[in-house]
Amino acid sequence: MNHKVTWFLLIGILSVLIGRYFYFKPTFIENDLVPNFSAKTFTGESFNLIDLKGNYVFIDFWGSWCGPCRRSNPQLRAVYQKYKNTRFKEANSFQLVSIGIEKSESAWLQAIQNDQLDWPFHIFDLSESLRFFDAPIASLYKIKEVPSTYLIGPDGKVLARNLDLLMLDSFLEKNAKKETN
């Protein structure tokens, strides 16, 4: 292979990697204030993200059709169970908000039931176009892939993005108020 072809291939590969980096680059990074949104939960109740201010909020963009999302649900459920009644040093509580980017509400509801996702804030984000991530909340947050997550602090600012669930557990454990007798 001559050197011109090698350089051409190298530049092509580098261009693809750089393009992919900028395409998937998070819109909101640490210390950014996340946008508020309103929606209905799976039970039909009104939801407004700003109402959770003062808490640690873990926003999980997922899909019933997403294998990695579904495989992480048992671990996510375990973290929620462990911290749902915990008070923290700098936050009132831990809240979990699941946003299902979906084309089928029935598949989404079935996944919630099958995976025993027992937190109250499940939001259906209907994608009506062929561009799957054009659903309203996914577009607002410029989500390009699932799973995608944000850990939001009590002030409404991003603490971490795409945090591993073991790291989330560790963060919550470290920041939990210790009971004194």
Secondary structure, DSSP 8 states (H G I E B T S, - for coil): --HHHHHHHHHHHHHHHHHHHHHHS-SS-TT-B----EEEBTTS-EEEGGGGTTSEEEEEEE-TT-HHHHHHHHHHHHHHHHHTT--BSS-S-EEEEEEEEES-HHHHHHHHHHTT---SEEEEEE--SSSGGGSHHHHHTT--SSSEEEEE-TTSBEEEES--HHHHHHHHHHHB-----
